[in-house]
Amino acid sequence: MEDASYNAESIQVLEGLQAVRKRPGMYIGSTDTRGLHHIVYEVVDNSIDEVMGGFCNHIDISINQDGSVTVVDNGRGIPTGLVPKYERPAVEMVLTVLHAGGKFDRKSYKVSGGLHGVGLSVVNALSEWLEVHVHRDNKEYFLRCERGIVTVPLREIGPAEGSGTTVTFMPDSEIFETTQFEYDTLAEKFKDLAYLNKTATITFKEVNSGKQDHFHFEGGIVEFVEDLNRNKTKLHEKPIYLTSEKDSIIVELAMQYTDGYAENIYSFVNNINTAEGGTHMVGLRSALTRAMNDYAKTNNFLKGGMESLSGDDVREGMTAILSIKIPEPQFEGQTKTKLGNSEVKGIVDSLVFEKLVEFLLENPKVASVCIERAILAAQAREAARKARDLTRRKGVLESAALPGKLADCSERDPAKSEIYIVEGNSAGGSAKMGRNREFQAILPLRGKILNVEKARLDKILKNQEVRNLITALGANIGPDCDATKARYHRVIIMTDADVDGAHIRTLLLTLFYRYMRPMIDSGFIYIAQPPLFKVSRGNKEVYVYDDAELAVIMEQMGRNVGLQRYKGLGEMNPKQLWETTMDPETRTLKRVTVEDAMKADEMFTVLMGDEVEPRREFIMSHADEVENLDI
């Protein structure tokens, strides 16, 4: 029972870094894998700030044998002298005091990603131990902390050549749900940083696995765009590159059109991926639309009653990297995913507009390709609008005319409702019989839906299976997709555990990613995990979900066991399907997230796009990972 008294004695003051350990999510977002990786980024970002200042060109990162991480740079080295007001070494204060750092004025760092002064101190607070070696003034200094508390005070340990900082830390297992780093996730981040900072060389290795990478890109964000488009058909050979500066704000843009239909624009502020956009993205979109329309009207590209190109038309098929460097960015939250500086909108708008107009005038062939690409998009948009209008008149997209194949649930609160998208009528029949009708709806699909990676919205809307799905979900599609209008807050893809099932699952995920992205961003899309095997002995039956678990179960149950492999959901009766895959108490669901939009885009392009060679290379490189193959 809670204490009813509330007085002065109830007030707690968390000293030092206790607040960070008490509420780590406030500082790093979460304590799962994402938060674990975030503390690595905090350390590396400090080295990158030295790169942006022109003081560093090498960063070496390693995951050590014991699971700790080391980050080495050849920057200036964290200051070791005493801070006058506090009579404590500067490096000690950076590690142990929140909001202590050299980035609050513009003297030490003109541009920086870590302006809150909480990066290293937060890493220190959330580490079992942390050690710093600093090379400055031909001397090497050492300091050690444990769970945020200094255990070995700063001391000089010998002479040193050059300058720089080495930080080694062990994530605290008392804080994090896992302390196992994902090499590929970290490598992608460091690769992006190397693209954004063409003067930097970043090396990364994992001692135990032997994996290592070396990143250095003299072409900068132009190479970044070329890498993103390497498996796509480009409409002009080289990316368009624009750069300019105003009021100490540096704007860089690289962009290239492909024959795809998706828009892939990624923005960075002081090297930080602003996944939620912000004022710089508003300015960019405005500039792109104005510049393209100006050129199209001036050169008589718009004909047949077409008055102007929309922003969606201009950005269709575009891959772009926007990188801005700004002295005092205002981010929303410590994880910095959205920029809020109001003045940046106008600056990005004016600079990009001016430079893009200049480029189009000087490169009429490329300009013609870009404009004609946007005009085709506009024509398709109009066709899609007519198709949507037609389907609405027919009642296809209205909730009053739900698909006949949909077995709806009685619950009307979307937050309490879920829908299973099921492969085939056989599995659909079992699912309908086995479900809880109160909150579970079933929509069987007939065969494979359209590959939307190769189709525009007007063609997609003509596909009956896609229309059934759109109507059942109620959230609409394309620019009109609104997750707040979804009829279910759990959309569960349930397919067979074979090659065809995997293909159908990929087709559905491509549809959601390309045309119903708000449903993924809202956390509404899931993948069911049906069992692969049933092991039985006498009256005992055990359902098994992977080969590793099967080996353990077979050893435990001994001899004379029956083994059934489920190739299809239709092989299970309604009771089995409920117990293994649909019962909220016992089932396993995987929520679909887009942790890295660039990697997701690449994967859908490889698996579902027109280019055969990248798909062949993917299959060959992953062939040894296949455990069950239906032929």
Backbone torsions as a table, in degrees:
resi	resn	phi	psi	omega
1	MET	NA	139.9	-178.2
2	GLU	-71.8	147.5	176.6
3	ASP	-74.1	123.5	-176.7
4	ALA	-73.3	-20.8	-177.2
5	SER	-77.3	143.8	178.1
6	TYR	-145.7	102.1	-176.6
7	ASN	-141.9	-167.1	-175.7
8	ALA	-58.4	-32.4	-178.5
9	GLU	-71.2	-15.5	179.7
10	SER	-77.9	-17.1	-176.2
11	ILE	-80.8	124.3	178.8
12	GLN	-108.3	140.2	173.5
13	VAL	-115.1	116.9	179.8
14	LEU	-84.2	111.9	-175.8
15	GLU	-78.5	154.1	174.8
16	GLY	54.5	-126.5	-177.1
17	LEU	-100.6	15.2	179.5
18	GLN	-61.3	-34.1	-178.9
19	ALA	-61.4	-37.5	-179.3
20	VAL	-67.6	-42.3	179.9
21	ARG	-70.0	-30.4	179.7
22	LYS	-73.3	-41.0	-177.4
23	ARG	-131.1	66.7	-176.2
24	PRO	-61.4	-32.1	-178.3
25	GLY	-59.5	-27.8	178.8
26	MET	-66.6	-23.8	-173.1
27	TYR	-107.4	-29.8	-177.8
28	ILE	-126.4	9.0	174.9
29	GLY	89.3	-45.5	-178.7
30	SER	-165.0	172.6	178.1
31	THR	-111.7	16.4	176.0
32	ASP	-89.2	-160.2	-178.1
33	THR	-59.4	-37.4	-179.2
34	ARG	-61.4	-44.7	178.0
35	GLY	-66.5	-37.8	177.9
36	LEU	-59.6	-45.4	179.2
37	HIS	-68.4	-32.0	-177.6
38	HIS	-61.4	-34.6	-179.4
39	ILE	-71.2	-27.4	173.5
40	VAL	-67.2	-43.8	-179.4
41	TYR	-61.1	-36.1	-179.5
42	GLU	-60.8	-41.2	-179.6
43	VAL	-71.0	-46.4	-178.7
44	VAL	-63.7	-36.8	179.6
45	ASP	-59.3	-34.2	177.0
46	ASN	-63.6	-39.4	177.5
47	SER	-68.7	-38.3	179.4
48	ILE	-65.2	-34.8	176.2
49	ASP	-60.4	-36.9	175.7
50	GLU	-65.9	-35.4	176.3
51	VAL	-63.3	-46.5	-178.7
52	MET	-64.0	-28.0	178.6
53	GLY	-81.7	-6.7	179.5
54	GLY	85.1	15.9	-175.6
55	PHE	-105.8	-3.5	-172.6
56	CYS	-145.9	142.0	174.7
57	ASN	-137.2	1.9	176.4
58	HIS	-133.0	131.6	174.2
59	ILE	-132.4	125.8	178.8
60	ASP	-116.7	127.2	-177.3
61	ILE	-124.6	136.4	178.1
62	SER	-142.4	141.9	168.9
63	ILE	-95.5	114.3	-170.5
64	ASN	-81.2	170.9	-176.4
65	GLN	-59.8	-34.4	-178.1
66	ASP	-86.6	2.4	179.5
67	GLY	95.2	-3.5	176.0
68	SER	-79.0	167.7	-179.6
69	VAL	-122.9	137.8	176.7
70	THR	-119.7	133.0	175.8
71	VAL	-123.7	121.0	-178.4
72	VAL	-119.2	131.9	173.2
73	ASP	-132.4	163.5	177.7
74	ASN	-110.2	40.7	176.3
75	GLY	-79.5	-157.5	-176.4
76	ARG	-74.2	-19.2	-174.7
77	GLY	86.9	137.0	178.5
78	ILE	-62.6	132.7	-179.1
79	PRO	-54.5	140.2	-178.7
80	THR	-110.3	-8.4	-179.6
81	GLY	-69.5	168.3	-179.2
82	LEU	-76.6	137.8	172.9
83	VAL	-79.3	118.1	-169.8
84	PRO	-51.7	-46.1	-174.4
85	LYS	-66.6	-29.9	-172.7
86	TYR	-111.2	-13.1	-178.5
87	GLU	54.9	40.9	176.8
88	ARG	-130.3	147.8	179.2
89	PRO	-58.6	139.9	-177.7
90	ALA	-59.0	-41.8	-178.4
91	VAL	-63.5	-35.6	177.7
92	GLU	-65.7	-40.3	-180.0
93	MET	-69.0	-38.1	177.3
94	VAL	-60.1	-35.0	-176.8
95	LEU	-84.5	-25.4	-169.5
96	THR	-119.9	-6.6	-177.7
97	VAL	-122.5	123.6	175.7
98	LEU	-63.5	145.2	178.2
99	HIS	61.7	31.3	171.0
100	ALA	-111.9	124.8	-179.2
101	GLY	-178.8	178.1	-177.8
102	GLY	-105.2	26.1	-172.2
103	LYS	-117.8	11.3	-177.5
104	PHE	-86.5	-24.5	171.1
105	ASP	-109.3	179.1	-176.7
106	ARG	-100.2	13.9	-175.4
107	LYS	-79.1	-48.3	-176.9
108	SER	-84.6	-35.1	-178.9
109	TYR	-135.2	111.7	176.0
110	LYS	-69.1	-40.8	-179.7
111	VAL	-131.3	137.6	-177.5
112	SER	-153.7	149.5	174.0
113	GLY	-88.6	-27.8	-176.4
114	GLY	-104.1	84.5	-175.2
115	LEU	-97.3	-6.6	-176.4
116	HIS	-86.5	-12.7	178.4
117	GLY	68.9	24.5	-179.0
118	VAL	-117.1	-2.3	-173.2
119	GLY	-57.7	-69.0	-176.3
120	LEU	-65.3	-35.7	179.9
121	SER	-66.1	-35.4	177.1
122	VAL	-68.5	-43.1	176.8
123	VAL	-59.3	-43.4	179.0
124	ASN	-61.0	-44.1	-178.6
125	ALA	-63.6	-32.7	-173.7
126	LEU	-100.7	14.7	178.5
127	SER	-110.1	142.8	174.2
128	GLU	-60.6	-41.7	172.4
129	TRP	-153.1	156.2	178.6
130	LEU	-145.7	134.7	179.1
131	GLU	-125.0	141.5	178.7
132	VAL	-125.6	131.6	169.9
133	HIS	-114.4	127.3	179.7
134	VAL	-119.4	130.5	173.6
135	HIS	-106.5	114.7	178.4
136	ARG	-150.2	142.4	173.8
137	ASP	52.9	40.7	177.6
138	ASN	64.0	21.1	178.3
139	LYS	-129.7	152.6	175.2
140	GLU	-111.1	131.3	-179.9
141	TYR	-117.4	152.8	-177.6
142	PHE	-136.6	143.3	176.2
143	LEU	-149.2	143.4	178.7
144	ARG	-131.4	139.6	175.4
145	CYS	-127.2	154.4	173.4
146	GLU	-130.9	118.7	-177.0
147	ARG	49.5	42.9	173.3
148	GLY	89.1	-4.3	-177.3
149	ILE	-109.6	132.3	-179.7
150	VAL	-66.7	123.2	178.1
151	THR	-110.7	-27.0	172.9
152	VAL	-126.5	104.0	-177.2
153	PRO	-61.3	160.1	-179.6
154	LEU	-55.7	132.0	177.9
155	ARG	-149.1	152.4	175.8
156	GLU	-82.0	130.2	-175.7
157	ILE	-117.9	1.2	176.0
158	GLY	155.9	-179.9	178.2
159	PRO	-76.3	162.3	-179.6
160	ALA	-152.6	147.4	174.1
161	GLU	-99.1	144.7	178.1
162	GLY	68.6	-165.3	-179.6
163	SER	-138.0	163.1	178.4
164	GLY	151.7	177.4	-178.2
165	THR	-130.7	137.7	173.3
166	THR	-121.5	120.9	178.6
167	VAL	-117.3	125.6	174.5
168	THR	-123.2	130.0	-178.2
169	PHE	-142.2	150.7	177.7
170	MET	-113.5	110.8	179.0
171	PRO	-55.7	141.1	-175.0
172	ASP	-83.2	118.7	179.2
173	SER	-68.1	-15.5	175.0
174	GLU	-74.0	-20.8	-177.3
175	ILE	-99.6	-47.3	-171.4
176	PHE	-93.0	143.9	178.5
177	GLU	-66.7	-32.5	175.2
178	THR	-143.2	147.8	176.0
179	THR	-115.9	18.8	177.8
180	GLN	-91.8	115.9	-179.9
181	PHE	-79.3	148.1	174.6
182	GLU	-98.7	108.2	-173.7
183	TYR	-56.7	-48.1	-175.0
184	ASP	-62.9	-37.7	179.1
185	THR	-63.5	-46.5	179.1
186	LEU	-65.5	-40.9	-178.6
187	ALA	-61.3	-40.0	178.8
188	GLU	-62.6	-40.1	178.0
189	LYS	-62.5	-45.9	-177.4
190	PHE	-69.5	-33.1	175.7
191	LYS	-62.8	-44.3	177.1
192	ASP	-59.2	-43.6	-179.3
193	LEU	-62.1	-36.4	178.9
194	ALA	-68.4	-37.0	175.7
195	TYR	-63.1	-41.4	-175.1
196	LEU	-77.2	-15.8	-179.4
197	ASN	-131.5	84.2	-169.7
198	LYS	-68.0	-11.9	176.5
199	THR	-85.5	-9.1	-174.1
200	ALA	-95.0	145.3	168.6
201	THR	-115.3	123.2	-178.0
202	ILE	-118.6	123.6	174.7
203	THR	-110.5	145.7	-177.2
204	PHE	-143.0	134.0	178.2
205	LYS	-146.0	157.1	174.2
206	GLU	-122.9	114.6	-171.5
207	VAL	-60.2	-46.7	-173.3
208	ASN	-66.7	-40.7	-176.8
209	SER	-88.1	-18.5	-176.9
210	GLY	81.4	1.8	179.4
211	LYS	-69.5	143.5	174.7
212	GLN	-157.2	151.3	179.8
213	ASP	-138.9	153.0	178.4
214	HIS	-130.5	118.9	-175.6
215	PHE	-117.9	123.0	173.3
216	HIS	-158.4	121.8	-175.1
217	PHE	-131.8	101.0	-178.6
218	GLU	-66.7	-23.0	179.3
219	GLY	-80.7	-7.3	176.9
220	GLY	60.0	-135.3	-173.1
221	ILE	-72.2	-16.9	172.9
222	VAL	-64.9	-44.9	175.0
223	GLU	-64.3	-33.8	177.9
224	PHE	-58.2	-50.2	-179.9
225	VAL	-64.3	-41.7	178.8
226	GLU	-61.1	-37.7	178.0
227	ASP	-66.1	-44.6	179.8
228	LEU	-62.6	-31.2	-176.7
229	ASN	-99.0	11.5	-171.2
230	ARG	-64.6	-24.9	178.9
231	ASN	-103.2	13.0	-177.7
232	LYS	-115.2	161.0	176.4
233	THR	-86.4	114.3	-177.2
234	LYS	-85.3	142.1	179.8
235	LEU	-90.8	-18.5	171.5
236	HIS	-141.0	146.0	-165.7
237	GLU	-62.6	-52.3	-176.4
238	LYS	-106.7	142.4	174.2
239	PRO	-61.1	148.6	173.0
240	ILE	-75.7	130.9	-179.8
241	TYR	-122.3	126.9	179.6
242	LEU	-129.8	140.0	173.9
243	THR	-150.2	145.5	179.7
244	SER	-162.8	169.4	-178.5
245	GLU	-141.1	141.7	176.9
246	LYS	-154.2	134.1	179.0
247	ASP	51.8	42.7	178.7
248	SER	66.8	12.5	176.0
249	ILE	-105.1	120.5	-179.3
250	ILE	-99.2	128.3	-179.2
251	VAL	-117.1	127.3	175.9
252	GLU	-124.7	135.0	177.9
253	LEU	-139.3	129.4	170.9
254	ALA	-123.8	131.9	-176.0
255	MET	-146.9	148.1	-179.2
256	GLN	-151.6	139.3	178.5
257	TYR	-93.2	142.7	174.0
258	THR	-122.0	176.1	178.5
259	ASP	-86.4	7.4	177.2
260	GLY	-76.8	178.4	-176.6
261	TYR	-112.5	-7.6	-177.1
262	ALA	-88.8	152.8	173.6
263	GLU	-100.1	124.5	-179.7
264	ASN	-128.1	87.9	179.9
265	ILE	-115.5	124.6	-178.8
266	TYR	-118.8	133.8	-175.6
267	SER	-118.6	145.4	-179.3
268	PHE	-135.3	138.6	175.5
269	VAL	-122.4	117.2	-176.1
270	ASN	50.0	43.3	177.9
271	ASN	76.4	-1.2	-178.5
272	ILE	-94.1	127.6	-178.9
273	ASN	-70.7	109.3	-179.9
274	THR	-90.3	78.7	-174.0
275	ALA	-61.3	-28.2	179.3
276	GLU	-93.0	8.3	175.8
277	GLY	76.4	-136.2	-178.3
278	GLY	135.0	-163.4	-173.5
279	THR	-64.5	-31.6	178.5
280	HIS	-66.4	-35.6	178.4
281	MET	-72.2	-35.2	175.9
282	VAL	-61.5	-44.4	178.7
283	GLY	-63.6	-41.0	179.9
284	LEU	-63.2	-48.3	-178.3
285	ARG	-60.2	-42.7	179.3
286	SER	-61.3	-45.2	-177.9
287	ALA	-64.8	-44.1	179.9
288	LEU	-59.9	-46.0	-177.9
289	THR	-65.5	-44.9	-178.7
290	ARG	-64.8	-45.6	-176.6
291	ALA	-64.5	-44.1	-178.9
292	MET	-67.6	-39.6	177.9
293	ASN	-66.5	-41.6	178.5
294	ASP	-58.5	-46.3	-178.5
295	TYR	-67.4	-41.7	-178.7
296	ALA	-63.4	-41.5	-179.0
297	LYS	-71.8	-43.6	-178.6
298	THR	-62.7	-33.2	-175.8
299	ASN	-106.1	17.8	171.8
300	ASN	58.0	40.7	175.5
301	PHE	-81.5	-28.3	-175.1
302	LEU	-85.5	113.4	-177.2
303	LYS	-132.9	173.3	176.9
304	GLY	65.2	33.7	177.0
305	GLY	85.4	-1.2	178.5
306	MET	-73.6	123.5	-175.4
307	GLU	-90.9	-39.0	-178.1
308	SER	-162.3	165.6	176.5
309	LEU	-96.6	138.8	177.0
310	SER	-85.1	168.4	176.9
311	GLY	-60.4	-39.6	178.5
312	ASP	-63.2	-38.5	178.4
313	ASP	-62.3	-46.6	-176.3
314	VAL	-65.2	-33.8	-174.6
315	ARG	-94.4	-7.2	-179.5
316	GLU	-63.1	129.8	178.9
317	GLY	77.8	5.9	-177.1
318	MET	-91.6	133.0	167.8
319	THR	-110.6	127.6	-176.1
320	ALA	-146.4	149.2	171.6
321	ILE	-120.9	121.8	173.3
322	LEU	-108.7	121.2	178.8
323	SER	-125.9	121.4	176.9
324	ILE	-122.1	146.3	176.1
325	LYS	-116.2	125.3	-172.8
326	ILE	-136.6	137.0	-176.2
327	PRO	-62.3	-44.9	-175.0
328	GLU	-130.7	74.7	179.1
329	PRO	-69.9	144.2	175.8
330	GLN	-112.2	101.8	-178.9
331	PHE	-94.1	156.0	175.2
332	GLU	-91.9	102.2	178.1
333	GLY	86.4	163.0	-177.5
334	GLN	-67.0	-27.9	-178.7
335	THR	-80.2	-6.6	164.0
336	LYS	53.8	65.1	179.3
337	THR	-109.9	-2.4	-179.9
338	LYS	-146.6	132.8	-179.6
339	LEU	-91.9	137.7	-176.7
340	GLY	-114.9	-3.9	-177.2
341	ASN	-60.4	116.2	-176.6
342	SER	-66.3	-34.4	-176.6
343	GLU	-69.9	-19.6	-176.5
344	VAL	-69.4	-33.7	-179.4
345	LYS	-54.3	-52.8	-177.5
346	GLY	-66.3	-37.3	-178.6
347	ILE	-67.8	-47.0	178.3
348	VAL	-63.1	-43.4	179.4
349	ASP	-55.9	-53.1	-174.8
350	SER	-68.3	-42.2	-177.8
351	LEU	-67.9	-46.3	-179.2
352	VAL	-66.1	-42.3	179.2
353	PHE	-58.7	-49.9	-177.3
354	GLU	-60.2	-48.0	-176.5
355	LYS	-72.2	-34.8	-179.7
356	LEU	-71.1	-41.3	176.2
357	VAL	-58.8	-43.3	178.7
358	GLU	-61.3	-43.8	179.6
359	PHE	-64.1	-45.7	-177.8
360	LEU	-61.8	-39.5	179.2
361	LEU	-66.5	-36.5	-177.3
362	GLU	-84.6	-14.1	-177.9
363	ASN	-131.5	70.5	-173.4
364	PRO	-61.4	-31.6	180.0
365	LYS	-66.7	-47.3	177.8
366	VAL	-65.3	-39.7	179.1
367	ALA	-59.5	-43.4	-179.6
368	SER	-61.6	-42.5	178.4
369	VAL	-61.3	-44.3	-178.1
370	CYS	-64.9	-45.9	-177.6
371	ILE	-66.5	-45.2	-180.0
372	GLU	-63.6	-34.8	175.9
373	ARG	-62.2	-43.4	-179.5
374	ALA	-68.7	-35.8	179.0
375	ILE	-65.4	-41.3	175.6
376	LEU	-60.0	-41.0	178.1
377	ALA	-62.9	-39.8	179.4
378	ALA	-64.2	-42.1	179.0
379	GLN	-64.4	-40.8	177.7
380	ALA	-67.2	-37.3	177.7
381	ARG	-61.2	-41.6	178.7
382	GLU	-65.9	-40.7	177.0
383	ALA	-63.1	-39.7	178.7
384	ALA	-65.9	-40.0	177.8
385	ARG	-60.3	-43.2	178.9
386	LYS	-65.0	-38.8	178.7
387	ALA	-64.9	-40.5	178.3
388	ARG	-66.1	-42.0	178.4
389	ASP	-61.2	-42.4	-179.4
390	LEU	-64.2	-44.9	-179.9
391	THR	-66.8	-32.8	176.9
392	ARG	-67.1	-40.6	179.6
393	ARG	-63.7	-33.5	178.2
394	LYS	-81.0	-7.2	179.0
395	GLY	84.6	9.6	-175.6
396	VAL	-66.6	-38.7	-177.4
397	LEU	-96.8	8.6	-179.1
398	GLU	-99.2	142.5	-177.4
399	SER	-65.1	-18.0	-180.0
400	ALA	-70.8	-17.5	-177.3
401	ALA	-124.9	66.9	-179.5
402	LEU	-70.1	152.2	-177.9
403	PRO	-58.0	142.5	-179.4
404	GLY	-63.1	-29.1	-178.0
405	LYS	-77.7	-12.5	-178.3
406	LEU	-74.5	123.4	170.6
407	ALA	-98.1	99.0	-172.9
408	ASP	-80.1	167.1	177.1
409	CYS	-100.0	165.8	-178.5
410	SER	-83.2	-24.8	179.5
411	GLU	-66.4	136.2	-179.1
412	ARG	-108.4	-6.4	176.7
413	ASP	-84.4	114.0	-177.3
414	PRO	-56.8	-32.8	-178.2
415	ALA	-66.5	-21.6	-179.4
416	LYS	-105.1	2.7	-174.0
417	SER	-111.4	150.2	176.1
418	GLU	-142.2	151.9	179.2
419	ILE	-127.4	134.4	175.2
420	TYR	-98.6	122.1	172.4
421	ILE	-92.9	112.5	-167.2
422	VAL	-114.5	140.5	179.5
423	GLU	-80.8	115.0	171.8
424	GLY	84.0	157.0	-177.7
425	ASN	-73.0	-30.6	-179.0
426	SER	-63.5	-53.8	177.9
427	ALA	-65.3	-35.0	177.9
428	GLY	-60.8	-38.2	178.8
429	GLY	-65.6	-44.6	178.3
430	SER	-63.7	-41.0	-179.4
431	ALA	-64.5	-40.5	179.5
432	LYS	-63.9	-38.9	-178.8
433	MET	-76.2	-31.3	-174.7
434	GLY	-90.6	-15.7	-172.3
435	ARG	-70.2	169.1	167.0
436	ASN	-94.0	107.7	-172.7
437	ARG	-64.5	-18.5	-177.1
438	GLU	-65.4	-43.5	-174.7
439	PHE	-129.8	1.4	-178.1
440	GLN	-114.3	122.8	175.6
441	ALA	-105.4	154.6	-178.8
442	ILE	-128.5	130.4	173.5
443	LEU	-127.3	104.2	177.0
444	PRO	-77.4	142.5	175.4
445	LEU	-104.6	143.3	177.2
446	ARG	-96.6	104.2	179.1
447	GLY	70.8	-155.8	-176.0
448	LYS	-94.8	134.8	178.6
449	ILE	-74.5	170.3	179.5
450	LEU	-59.6	141.1	173.4
451	ASN	-77.4	99.8	-174.0
452	VAL	-74.4	-10.6	177.1
453	GLU	-65.4	-22.5	-177.0
454	LYS	-113.5	20.5	-176.1
455	ALA	-141.5	146.8	173.2
456	ARG	-86.0	169.9	-173.1
457	LEU	-61.2	-36.5	-178.4
458	ASP	-62.6	-39.0	177.9
459	LYS	-72.0	-38.1	-179.6
460	ILE	-59.8	-41.1	-177.0
461	LEU	-69.5	-11.8	178.0
462	LYS	-89.0	-9.0	-178.6
463	ASN	-83.5	121.9	-172.6
464	GLN	-63.9	-41.6	-178.8
465	GLU	-65.0	-39.5	177.8
466	VAL	-66.0	-41.3	-179.9
467	ARG	-64.4	-39.4	176.6
468	ASN	-59.9	-43.3	-178.7
469	LEU	-64.9	-46.3	-179.7
470	ILE	-59.7	-45.5	-178.1
471	THR	-64.2	-43.3	-179.0
472	ALA	-63.4	-41.1	-176.8
473	LEU	-75.3	-32.8	174.3
474	GLY	79.2	4.2	-175.9
475	ALA	-97.0	-2.5	-177.8
476	ASN	68.8	-171.7	-171.3
477	ILE	-144.3	159.6	177.1
478	GLY	67.9	-143.6	-178.8
479	PRO	-61.2	-22.6	-178.1
480	ASP	-88.2	-2.7	-177.0
481	CYS	-63.2	126.2	-177.5
482	ASP	-135.5	105.1	-176.1
483	ALA	-63.4	-23.4	-179.8
484	THR	-68.2	-17.3	179.6
485	LYS	-97.6	4.1	-179.1
486	ALA	-62.1	139.9	-179.1
487	ARG	-82.4	-14.3	179.2
488	TYR	-139.3	140.1	177.9
489	HIS	-99.7	4.0	168.9
490	ARG	-133.5	109.8	176.7
491	VAL	-108.1	110.2	-169.0
492	ILE	-110.1	117.7	178.1
493	ILE	-84.7	118.4	-177.5
494	MET	-124.2	102.5	-178.1
495	THR	-124.1	167.8	179.3
496	ASP	-65.0	154.4	179.7
497	ALA	-89.2	54.4	176.6
498	ASP	-137.7	-173.5	-175.9
499	VAL	-63.2	-44.7	179.4
500	ASP	-61.9	-40.7	178.9
501	GLY	-63.0	-41.2	178.6
502	ALA	-64.4	-37.3	179.5
503	HIS	-65.9	-44.6	179.0
504	ILE	-63.4	-41.2	178.3
505	ARG	-61.2	-42.0	179.1
506	THR	-65.8	-40.3	177.4
507	LEU	-59.9	-44.4	-180.0
508	LEU	-66.7	-43.1	179.3
509	LEU	-64.5	-35.6	176.5
510	THR	-63.5	-42.3	177.2
511	LEU	-59.9	-47.9	-179.5
512	PHE	-64.8	-41.4	-176.6
513	TYR	-69.1	-43.2	-174.8
514	ARG	-81.6	-37.6	-169.7
515	TYR	-124.3	-8.4	178.5
516	MET	-136.1	41.2	-174.9
517	ARG	-55.3	-37.1	178.6
518	PRO	-56.6	-26.8	178.5
519	MET	-68.6	-37.4	176.4
520	ILE	-71.3	-45.9	-178.1
521	ASP	-61.6	-28.9	179.1
522	SER	-83.2	-5.1	178.6
523	GLY	78.6	27.0	-175.2
524	PHE	-93.9	-10.4	-173.6
525	ILE	-102.2	131.0	-178.5
526	TYR	-132.8	160.8	173.5
527	ILE	-121.3	125.6	178.1
528	ALA	-73.1	150.5	179.7
529	GLN	-118.6	83.3	179.0
530	PRO	-72.1	157.8	-179.7
531	PRO	-72.0	152.0	175.9
532	LEU	-92.2	-27.3	-174.8
533	PHE	-138.8	156.3	165.2
534	LYS	-123.7	122.5	178.5
535	VAL	-106.3	128.8	-177.6
536	SER	-133.6	146.2	174.3
537	ARG	-150.1	114.0	-174.3
538	GLY	63.5	-127.2	179.5
539	ASN	-89.5	-3.2	-176.5
540	LYS	-91.4	128.5	177.6
541	GLU	-125.7	133.9	179.5
542	VAL	-129.4	129.5	176.7
543	TYR	-92.9	135.1	-174.4
544	VAL	-122.7	138.0	-170.8
545	TYR	-107.3	-9.2	175.2
546	ASP	-157.6	169.7	-174.7
547	ASP	-67.5	-35.6	179.7
548	ALA	-63.1	-43.6	178.3
549	GLU	-66.0	-35.9	179.9
550	LEU	-60.1	-44.0	-179.1
551	ALA	-60.1	-40.9	-180.0
552	VAL	-66.3	-46.5	-177.9
553	ILE	-63.6	-42.2	-179.2
554	MET	-62.6	-38.1	179.1
555	GLU	-68.6	-38.7	-179.1
556	GLN	-68.4	-37.9	-174.2
557	MET	-85.2	-15.6	174.1
558	GLY	79.2	-148.6	-174.3
559	ARG	-84.4	173.8	174.4
560	ASN	54.7	44.0	177.1
561	VAL	-104.1	147.5	175.3
562	GLY	-92.6	138.3	-179.0
563	LEU	-126.8	122.3	176.7
564	GLN	-120.1	127.1	176.2
565	ARG	-100.2	126.6	179.2
566	TYR	-87.1	113.7	175.4
567	LYS	-90.0	-22.1	-178.6
568	GLY	-144.0	152.1	178.3
569	LEU	-63.9	-28.7	-178.8
570	GLY	-65.9	-14.4	178.8
571	GLU	-77.1	-13.8	179.1
572	MET	-96.6	140.5	175.7
573	ASN	-78.8	167.3	-175.5
574	PRO	-54.0	-39.5	-179.0
575	LYS	-64.9	-42.4	179.5
576	GLN	-66.2	-40.7	-179.4
577	LEU	-63.5	-40.4	178.0
578	TRP	-64.6	-47.4	-175.7
579	GLU	-65.6	-37.1	-172.0
580	THR	-93.3	-32.0	-165.9
581	THR	-130.0	-15.7	-172.6
582	MET	-121.1	-18.6	-179.2
583	ASP	-75.0	116.8	-179.3
584	PRO	-55.7	-23.3	-178.5
585	GLU	-77.2	-26.4	-172.5
586	THR	-125.0	-16.3	-174.5
587	ARG	-73.0	165.7	173.0
588	THR	-121.9	122.8	176.6
589	LEU	-117.6	144.3	173.5
590	LYS	-111.5	120.0	177.9
591	ARG	-76.5	135.1	179.7
592	VAL	-84.6	122.5	176.9
593	THR	-127.1	159.8	175.6
594	VAL	-114.3	82.0	-178.7
595	GLU	-66.8	-36.6	-178.9
596	ASP	-136.2	100.6	-175.3
597	ALA	-59.3	-37.4	-179.2
598	MET	-64.0	-41.4	-179.2
599	LYS	-70.0	-38.0	177.7
600	ALA	-63.7	-44.1	178.8
601	ASP	-60.0	-43.6	179.5
602	GLU	-61.9	-42.6	-176.9
603	MET	-66.0	-42.9	178.4
604	PHE	-65.7	-37.2	178.5
605	THR	-63.5	-44.3	-179.1
606	VAL	-66.0	-47.9	-173.3
607	LEU	-77.6	-33.0	-171.5
608	MET	-117.8	-4.2	-175.3
609	GLY	-82.1	-175.1	-175.7
610	ASP	-79.3	-28.4	-174.1
611	GLU	-73.1	122.0	-176.9
612	VAL	-81.0	-39.6	-173.6
613	GLU	-59.2	-46.9	177.8
614	PRO	-60.2	-35.4	179.5
615	ARG	-67.9	-40.3	178.3
616	ARG	-63.0	-43.0	179.2
617	GLU	-63.1	-39.4	178.9
618	PHE	-62.5	-45.2	-178.5
619	ILE	-64.2	-43.2	-179.2
620	MET	-65.0	-41.5	-176.3
621	SER	-72.3	-22.4	-178.9
622	HIS	-108.5	9.3	-175.1
623	ALA	-60.9	-36.7	-177.0
624	ASP	-74.4	-4.8	179.3
625	GLU	-93.3	-9.6	-176.6
626	VAL	-72.2	129.4	-179.1
627	GLU	-106.9	-37.4	179.7
628	ASN	-129.7	121.8	-178.1
629	LEU	-128.2	121.5	176.8
630	ASP	-89.7	125.1	179.6
631	ILE	-121.7	NA	NA
